Amino acid sequence: MIRRLRGELVEADNNNVTIDAGGVGYLVHMSNRPTDWALGDEVIIHTYQAVRENSLDLYGFTSTDELAMFEQLLTLPKIGPKSAAGILSQASLPLLFEAITQQDPGHLSKLSGIGKKTAETIVQGLAEKLELLPMQDGMKMETPLSWQQDVVDALIQLGYPQKDARDTVFALEAEITSTEMALKEALKRLSF
């Protein structure tokens, strides 16, 4: 089983990357490819190898926490590797953990590509496995302030993915505390 790759990023498109590791090019499907990766960079990817009758696929993650959540999602009924990767491309780990601990599928069903039944399956199925989930100890819960939620909602309405909008808003400096200032700064950061 291929568990980790370290090599040169030689190709990247949408959610796929090709890593040259020891002269072999590995195609890896990634739910969240870092935007600062450039061709020629040396990268490390934690991987899950999905073996099927007619395919052998690698799913890649930038952290072991994200890989662990992916593996827990795979234990749920009707969630395969593609679905789990899609869920992680929409929802950050803190958002998933928050929805599970608060038993609130509404956190997830608002996201594009995650329906009400899938959100309920995730919340109910993983609530029983809380001790197996990543980032429980010392995790920073990302509960948005009202202006932060307003900015996230505005960015989503403008067509930005929920995860990108949320991550950008939470990365803003502490001195930005108004909706207008935050929206301008977030748009500036997302336009790069």
TIMI-854805 format. One record per atom (N, C-alpha, C, O): residue in one letter; x, y, z. Coordinates in steps of 0.2 Angstrom, whole numbers, padded with zeros to 4 digits, always signed. Layout:
N
AXYZ ...
END
This chain:
192
M+0004-0006+0000 M+0000+0000+0000 M+0004+0006+0000 M+0009+0007+0004 I+0003+0011-0004 I+0006+0017-0004 I+0003+0022+0001 I-0003+0024+0000 R+0007+0024+0006 R+0004+0028+0011 R+0006+0035+0011 R+0003+0040+0014 R+0012+0037+0008 R+0015+0043+0008 R+0019+0044+0001 R+0023+0039+0000 L+0019+0050-0002 L+0023+0051-0008 L+0027+0058-0006 L+0025+0063-0003 R+0033+0058-0008 R+0037+0064-0008 R+0041+0064-0015 R+0045+0060-0017 G+0040+0070-0018 G+0043+0070-0024 G+0041+0077-0028 G+0039+0082-0024 E+0043+0077-0034 E+0042+0084-0038 E+0035+0084-0041 E+0033+0079-0044 L+0032+0090-0040 L+0025+0091-0043 L+0027+0092-0051 L+0030+0097-0052 V+0025+0088-0055 V+0026+0088-0062 V+0020+0090-0066 V+0021+0093-0072 E+0014+0089-0064 E+0008+0091-0067 E+0002+0092-0062 E+0002+0089-0056 A-0002+0097-0064 A-0008+0099-0059 A-0013+0101-0063 A-0013+0106-0067 D-0019+0098-0062 D-0025+0101-0065 D-0031+0099-0061 D-0032+0094-0058 N-0036+0104-0060 N-0041+0103-0056 N-0040+0100-0049 N-0036+0103-0045 N-0042+0094-0048 N-0041+0091-0042 N-0036+0085-0043 N-0035+0080-0038 N-0032+0085-0048 N-0027+0079-0049 N-0020+0082-0049 N-0019+0088-0052 V-0015+0079-0047 V-0008+0081-0047 V-0004+0074-0049 V-0006+0069-0048 T+0001+0076-0052 T+0006+0070-0054 T+0012+0072-0050 T+0015+0077-0051 I+0015+0067-0046 I+0021+0068-0042 I+0026+0063-0045 I+0025+0057-0046 D+0032+0065-0047 D+0037+0061-0049 D+0041+0059-0043 D+0045+0064-0040 A+0041+0053-0041 A+0044+0051-0035 A+0049+0045-0037 A+0046+0039-0038 G+0055+0046-0037 G+0060+0041-0039 G+0059+0039-0046 G+0061+0033-0048 G+0058+0044-0050 G+0057+0042-0057 G+0050+0039-0060 G+0050+0038-0065 V+0046+0038-0055 V+0039+0036-0057 V+0034+0041-0056 V+0034+0045-0050 G+0030+0042-0060 G+0025+0048-0060 G+0018+0045-0057 G+0015+0040-0060 Y+0016+0047-0051 Y+0010+0045-0048 Y+0004+0050-0049 Y+0005+0056-0047 L-0001+0048-0051 L-0007+0052-0052 L-0011+0052-0045 L-0013+0046-0043 V-0012+0057-0042 V-0015+0057-0036 V-0021+0062-0036 V-0021+0068-0039 H-0027+0060-0034 H-0033+0064-0034 H-0033+0067-0027 H-0032+0064-0022 M-0034+0074-0027 M-0033+0078-0021 M-0040+0082-0020 M-0042+0085-0025 S-0042+0082-0014 S-0048+0085-0012 S-0047+0093-0011 S-0051+0097-0013 N-0041+0094-0009 N-0039+0101-0007 N-0032+0102-0009 N-0027+0101-0005 R-0030+0104-0015 R-0023+0105-0017 R-0021+0112-0015 R-0025+0117-0017 P-0016+0113-0011 P-0014+0120-0009 P-0013+0124-0015 P-0010+0122-0020 T-0015+0130-0015 T-0014+0135-0020 T-0007+0137-0021 T-0005+0140-0026 D-0003+0137-0016 D+0004+0139-0017 D+0009+0134-0020 D+0015+0135-0020 W+0006+0128-0021 W+0011+0123-0025 W+0012+0125-0032 W+0007+0127-0035 A+0018+0125-0034 A+0020+0126-0041 A+0023+0121-0044 A+0026+0117-0041 L+0023+0120-0050 L+0026+0115-0054 L+0034+0115-0052 L+0037+0120-0052 G+0037+0109-0051 G+0044+0109-0049 G+0045+0109-0042 G+0050+0107-0039 D+0040+0111-0038 D+0041+0110-0030 D+0041+0103-0028 D+0038+0099-0031 E+0045+0102-0023 E+0045+0096-0019 E+0039+0096-0014 E+0039+0100-0010 V+0035+0091-0015 V+0029+0091-0010 V+0029+0084-0007 V+0032+0079-0009 I+0025+0084-0001 I+0024+0078+0002 I+0016+0077+0003 I+0013+0081+0005 I+0014+0071+0001 I+0007+0070+0001 I+0006+0063+0005 I+0009+0058+0003 H+0001+0063+0009 H-0001+0057+0013 H-0007+0054+0008 H-0011+0058+0006 T-0006+0048+0007 T-0011+0045+0002 T-0015+0039+0005 T-0013+0036+0010 Y-0021+0038+0002 Y-0025+0032+0003 Y-0025+0029-0004 Y-0027+0032-0009 Q-0024+0022-0004 Q-0024+0018-0010 Q-0031+0015-0011 Q-0032+0010-0007 A-0035+0016-0016 A-0041+0013-0017 A-0040+0008-0022 A-0039+0009-0028 V-0041+0001-0020 V-0040-0004-0025 V-0047-0007-0026 V-0051-0009-0022 R-0049-0007-0033 R-0055-0010-0035 R-0053-0015-0041 R-0048-0015-0043 E-0058-0018-0043 E-0058-0024-0048 E-0054-0021-0054 E-0050-0024-0057 N-0056-0015-0056 N-0054-0012-0063 N-0050-0006-0062 N-0048-0002-0067 S-0048-0004-0056 S-0044+0002-0055 S-0040+0002-0049 S-0041-0002-0044 L-0035+0006-0049 L-0030+0007-0043 L-0029+0015-0043 L-0026+0018-0047 D-0032+0018-0038 D-0032+0025-0037 D-0029+0027-0031 D-0029+0024-0026 L-0025+0033-0031 L-0022+0036-0025 L-0026+0043-0024 L-0027+0047-0028 Y-0028+0044-0018 Y-0031+0050-0015 Y-0026+0053-0010 Y-0024+0050-0006 G-0025+0059-0011 G-0020+0063-0008 G-0022+0068-0003 G-0027+0071-0004 F-0018+0069+0002 F-0020+0074+0007 F-0014+0077+0010 F-0008+0074+0010 T-0014+0084+0012 T-0008+0087+0014 T-0007+0086+0022 T-0002+0088+0024 S-0012+0083+0025 S-0011+0082+0032 S-0013+0075+0034 S-0018+0072+0031 T-0011+0072+0039 T-0013+0066+0042 T-0020+0066+0045 T-0024+0061+0045 D-0022+0072+0048 D-0028+0073+0050 D-0034+0072+0045 D-0039+0069+0046 E-0032+0075+0039 E-0037+0075+0033 E-0037+0068+0031 E-0043+0066+0029 L-0032+0064+0031 L-0032+0057+0029 L-0036+0053+0033 L-0040+0049+0031 A-0035+0054+0040 A-0039+0051+0045 A-0046+0052+0044 A-0050+0047+0045 M-0048+0058+0043 M-0056+0060+0042 M-0058+0056+0036 M-0064+0053+0036 F-0054+0056+0031 F-0056+0053+0024 F-0057+0045+0026 F-0063+0043+0023 E-0053+0042+0029 E-0054+0035+0031 E-0060+0034+0035 E-0063+0029+0035 Q-0062+0038+0040 Q-0068+0038+0044 Q-0074+0038+0040 Q-0079+0035+0041 L-0074+0043+0035 L-0079+0044+0030 L-0081+0038+0026 L-0086+0036+0025 L-0075+0034+0025 L-0076+0028+0021 L-0080+0022+0024 L-0082+0018+0021 T-0080+0023+0031 T-0083+0018+0035 T-0091+0018+0035 T-0094+0014+0037 L-0093+0024+0032 L-0100+0025+0032 L-0104+0022+0026 L-0100+0022+0021 P-0110+0020+0027 P-0113+0017+0021 P-0114+0022+0015 P-0116+0028+0016 K-0113+0019+0009 K-0114+0023+0003 K-0109+0029+0002 K-0111+0033-0002 I-0104+0029+0006 I-0099+0034+0005 I-0092+0030+0002 I-0089+0027+0006 G-0091+0031-0004 G-0084+0028-0007 G-0079+0034-0007 G-0080+0039-0005 P-0073+0032-0010 P-0068+0037-0010 P-0069+0043-0014 P-0067+0049-0011 K-0073+0043-0019 K-0075+0049-0023 K-0079+0054-0019 K-0078+0060-0019 S-0084+0050-0016 S-0089+0054-0011 S-0085+0057-0005 S-0086+0063-0004 A-0081+0054-0002 A-0077+0056+0004 A-0073+0062+0002 A-0072+0067+0005 A-0069+0061-0004 A-0065+0067-0006 A-0069+0073-0008 A-0067+0078-0007 G-0075+0072-0011 G-0080+0077-0012 G-0082+0081-0006 G-0082+0087-0006 I-0083+0077-0001 I-0085+0080+0006 I-0080+0084+0008 I-0081+0090+0011 L-0074+0082+0008 L-0068+0085+0011 L-0066+0091+0007 L-0063+0096+0009 S-0068+0091+0000 S-0066+0097-0004 S-0071+0103-0002 S-0070+0109-0003 Q-0077+0101+0001 Q-0082+0106+0003 Q-0082+0108+0010 Q-0083+0114+0012 A-0080+0104+0015 A-0080+0105+0022 A-0073+0104+0025 A-0070+0099+0024 S-0072+0109+0029 S-0065+0109+0032 S-0066+0104+0038 S-0071+0103+0041 L-0060+0102+0041 L-0060+0097+0047 L-0064+0100+0053 L-0068+0097+0056 P-0062+0107+0054 P-0066+0109+0060 P-0073+0110+0059 P-0077+0109+0064 L-0076+0111+0053 L-0083+0112+0052 L-0086+0105+0052 L-0091+0104+0055 L-0083+0100+0050 L-0085+0093+0050 L-0086+0091+0058 L-0091+0088+0060 F-0080+0092+0062 F-0080+0090+0069 F-0085+0094+0072 F-0089+0091+0077 E-0086+0100+0071 E-0091+0105+0074 E-0098+0102+0073 E-0103+0101+0077 A-0100+0100+0067 A-0106+0097+0065 A-0108+0091+0069 A-0113+0089+0071 I-0102+0086+0069 I-0103+0080+0072 I-0104+0081+0080 I-0108+0078+0083 T-0100+0085+0083 T-0101+0086+0090 T-0107+0089+0092 T-0110+0088+0098 Q-0110+0094+0088 Q-0116+0097+0090 Q-0122+0093+0087 Q-0128+0095+0088 Q-0121+0087+0084 Q-0126+0083+0081 Q-0131+0088+0076 Q-0137+0088+0077 D-0127+0092+0072 D-0131+0097+0068 D-0129+0095+0061 D-0124+0098+0058 P-0133+0091+0057 P-0132+0090+0050 P-0133+0097+0046 P-0131+0097+0040 G-0136+0101+0048 G-0138+0108+0045 G-0131+0111+0043 G-0131+0115+0038 H-0126+0110+0047 H-0119+0113+0046 H-0117+0111+0039 H-0114+0115+0035 L-0118+0105+0037 L-0115+0102+0031 L-0120+0102+0025 L-0118+0103+0020 S-0127+0101+0027 S-0131+0101+0021 S-0132+0108+0017 S-0135+0108+0012 K-0129+0113+0020 K-0129+0120+0016 K-0124+0120+0011 K-0124+0124+0007 L-0119+0115+0011 L-0113+0115+0007 L-0115+0112+0000 L-0119+0107+0000 S-0112+0114-0005 S-0113+0112-0012 S-0111+0104-0012 S-0105+0103-0010 G-0115+0100-0015 G-0113+0093-0016 G-0115+0089-0010 G-0113+0082-0010 I-0117+0091-0004 I-0118+0087+0002 I-0126+0088+0003 I-0128+0093+0006 G-0129+0083+0002 G-0137+0083+0003 G-0138+0082+0010 G-0134+0080+0014 K-0145+0082+0011 K-0147+0082+0018 K-0146+0075+0021 K-0144+0074+0027 K-0147+0070+0017 K-0146+0063+0019 K-0139+0061+0020 K-0137+0058+0025 T-0135+0064+0016 T-0128+0062+0017 T-0125+0066+0023 T-0121+0063+0027 A-0128+0072+0024 A-0126+0076+0030 A-0128+0072+0037 A-0124+0072+0042 E-0134+0069+0037 E-0136+0066+0042 E-0132+0059+0043 E-0131+0057+0049 T-0131+0056+0038 T-0127+0050+0038 T-0120+0051+0042 T-0117+0048+0046 I-0117+0057+0040 I-0110+0059+0042 I-0111+0060+0050 I-0107+0057+0054 V-0115+0064+0052 V-0116+0066+0059 V-0118+0060+0063 V-0115+0060+0068 Q-0123+0056+0061 Q-0125+0051+0065 Q-0119+0045+0065 Q-0118+0042+0070 G-0116+0044+0059 G-0111+0038+0059 G-0105+0040+0062 G-0102+0035+0065 L-0103+0046+0062 L-0096+0048+0065 L-0097+0050+0072 L-0092+0050+0076 A-0103+0051+0075 A-0104+0053+0082 A-0102+0047+0086 A-0099+0048+0092 E-0103+0041+0084 E-0101+0035+0088 E-0094+0034+0088 E-0091+0030+0092 K-0090+0038+0083 K-0083+0037+0083 K-0079+0043+0084 K-0073+0044+0082 L-0081+0047+0089 L-0078+0053+0090 L-0071+0052+0092 L-0066+0056+0091 E-0069+0047+0096 E-0063+0046+0098 E-0058+0044+0093 E-0052+0045+0094 L-0060+0042+0087 L-0056+0040+0081 L-0055+0046+0077 L-0051+0046+0072 L-0059+0052+0078 L-0058+0057+0073 L-0052+0061+0074 L-0050+0062+0080 P-0049+0064+0069 P-0043+0069+0070 P-0045+0075+0073 P-0051+0077+0073 M-0040+0078+0076 M-0040+0085+0079 M-0045+0087+0085 M-0047+0092+0085 Q-0047+0081+0089 Q-0051+0083+0094 Q-0047+0087+0100 Q-0050+0091+0103 D-0041+0085+0101 D-0038+0088+0107 D-0035+0095+0104 D-0031+0095+0100 G-0037+0100+0108 G-0034+0107+0106 G-0036+0110+0100 G-0033+0114+0097 M-0041+0107+0097 M-0044+0109+0090 M-0047+0116+0091 M-0051+0117+0096 K-0045+0121+0087 K-0048+0127+0087 K-0055+0127+0083 K-0055+0126+0077 M-0060+0128+0087 M-0067+0127+0084 M-0068+0134+0081 M-0067+0139+0083 E-0070+0133+0074 E-0071+0139+0070 E-0079+0141+0070 E-0082+0141+0065 T-0081+0144+0076 T-0088+0146+0076 T-0088+0154+0074 T-0085+0158+0078 P-0091+0155+0069 P-0090+0162+0066 P-0094+0167+0070 P-0099+0166+0073 L-0091+0173+0070 L-0095+0179+0073 L-0100+0181+0068 L-0100+0179+0062 S-0105+0185+0070 S-0110+0187+0065 S-0107+0190+0059 S-0110+0188+0053 W-0103+0195+0059 W-0100+0198+0053 W-0096+0193+0049 W-0096+0193+0043 Q-0093+0188+0052 Q-0089+0183+0048 Q-0094+0179+0044 Q-0092+0177+0038 Q-0099+0177+0047 Q-0104+0172+0044 Q-0107+0176+0038 Q-0108+0174+0033 D-0108+0183+0039 D-0111+0187+0034 D-0106+0187+0028 D-0108+0187+0022 V-0100+0188+0029 V-0095+0188+0024 V-0094+0182+0020 V-0094+0181+0014 V-0094+0176+0024 V-0094+0169+0021 V-0100+0169+0016 V-0100+0166+0011 D-0106+0170+0019 D-0112+0170+0015 D-0112+0174+0008 D-0114+0172+0003 A-0109+0180+0009 A-0109+0184+0003 A-0104+0181-0002 A-0105+0182-0008 L-0098+0179+0000 L-0093+0176-0004 L-0096+0170-0008 L-0095+0169-0014 I-0100+0166-0004 I-0104+0160-0007 I-0109+0162-0013 I-0109+0159-0018 Q-0112+0168-0011 Q-0117+0170-0016 Q-0113+0173-0022 Q-0116+0173-0028 L-0107+0175-0021 L-0103+0177-0027 L-0100+0172-0031 L-0097+0173-0036 G-0101+0165-0029 G-0099+0160-0032 G-0093+0156-0030 G-0090+0151-0033 Y-0090+0159-0024 Y-0084+0155-0021 Y-0086+0149-0017 Y-0091+0149-0014 P-0082+0144-0018 P-0083+0138-0014 P-0084+0139-0006 P-0080+0144-0004 Q-0088+0136-0003 Q-0089+0137+0004 Q-0083+0137+0008 Q-0081+0141+0013 K-0079+0131+0007 K-0073+0130+0011 K-0068+0136+0010 K-0065+0138+0014 D-0067+0138+0003 D-0062+0144+0002 D-0065+0150+0005 D-0060+0154+0008 A-0071+0151+0005 A-0074+0157+0008 A-0073+0157+0016 A-0070+0162+0019 R-0074+0152+0019 R-0073+0151+0026 R-0066+0151+0028 R-0064+0155+0033 D-0062+0148+0025 D-0055+0148+0026 D-0052+0155+0026 D-0048+0157+0030 T-0054+0158+0020 T-0051+0165+0019 T-0053+0170+0025 T-0050+0174+0027 V-0060+0170+0027 V-0063+0174+0032 V-0059+0173+0038 V-0058+0177+0042 F-0058+0166+0040 F-0055+0165+0047 F-0048+0167+0047 F-0045+0167+0052 A-0045+0168+0041 A-0037+0169+0041 A-0036+0177+0041 A-0031+0179+0041 L-0042+0181+0041 L-0041+0188+0041 L-0038+0190+0048 L-0039+0187+0053 E-0035+0196+0048 E-0032+0199+0054 E-0037+0201+0059 E-0043+0202+0057 A-0035+0200+0065 A-0040+0202+0071 A-0042+0209+0071 A-0048+0210+0073 E-0039+0214+0068 E-0041+0220+0068 E-0047+0222+0063 E-0050+0227+0063 I-0048+0217+0058 I-0053+0218+0054 I-0060+0215+0057 I-0060+0209+0058 T-0064+0220+0059 T-0070+0217+0062 T-0077+0220+0059 T-0082+0219+0062 S-0076+0223+0053 S-0083+0225+0050 S-0084+0221+0044 S-0079+0218+0041 T-0090+0220+0042 T-0092+0216+0037 T-0089+0219+0030 T-0086+0215+0026 E-0089+0225+0029 E-0087+0229+0023 E-0079+0228+0023 E-0077+0226+0017 M-0076+0229+0028 M-0068+0228+0027 M-0066+0221+0026 M-0062+0220+0022 A-0070+0217+0029 A-0068+0209+0029 A-0070+0207+0022 A-0066+0203+0019 L-0075+0209+0019 L-0077+0207+0012 L-0072+0210+0007 L-0070+0206+0002 K-0070+0216+0008 K-0065+0219+0003 K-0059+0215+0003 K-0056+0213-0002 E-0056+0213+0009 E-0050+0210+0010 E-0050+0203+0008 E-0046+0200+0005 A-0056+0199+0009 A-0057+0192+0007 A-0057+0192-0001 A-0054+0188-0004 L-0061+0197-0004 L-0061+0197-0011 L-0054+0198-0014 L-0052+0195-0019 K-0050+0202-0011 K-0043+0203-0013 K-0039+0197-0013 K-0036+0195-0018 R-0040+0193-0007 R-0036+0187-0006 R-0038+0182-0011 R-0034+0178-0014 L-0045+0181-0012 L-0047+0176-0016 L-0046+0177-0024 L-0047+0172-0028 S-0045+0183-0026 S-0044+0185-0033 S-0037+0183-0035 S-0036+0183-0041 F-0032+0181-0031 F-0026+0179-0033 F-0026+0172-0035 F-0020+0169-0037 
END
